[in-house]
Amino acid sequence: MYELDKHTPYRHASYQFTPLPLIQRGLAFHEAGHVVLGQLVGFTCERVRVHPITRGGVTGWTGATTWARSFGSYLDVAVVCGAAGEAADLHQLAESGRLTPETARLTVAVHDKEMALSVLAAAGVQVSETGPAPDGGLAWDHVMATAQHRVDGEWDRITAVAEALLAAPDFTLTGAQAAQIARITT
């Protein structure tokens, strides 16, 4: 099971002057990217949510996608768990006309990448963070490019799930609800 809500408050310092609805919107698209791309390659999502979190006296917002199980290639794991959220967040910023070098930096999800790298390392898969892929391994640049390509191709589904997540009373959807909204047969 991969649970992506075991990290510090979501970029609270970076978002200090960002209106809360924009933070929630970015997180909803981020998590929708994980869910849609994951379900399309066979991951089983239990829940996706956006929620406030307080750690060390600091309150911020975060998103979480919980997987019951996953299938697919190592590239799928890297894309879904490590890069899809950032790619979806970048896409929604570009589409809304708010993509700048500063806002692009806000989309970086180090915790997602670290989690994906940890899962891959445990499976014996080497990942180069810069440069060409090692034999039998992955190059992170390729992972990000693949995530961006897949996000672009599934943008309507990602948007539908993000909008539904934002409309949910507690910013929470079950995996089955997300799959139904995205028209994905699980």
Order of alpha helices (4+ residues) and beta strands (2+ residues): alpha-beta-beta-alpha-alpha-alpha-alpha-beta-beta-alpha-alpha-beta-alpha
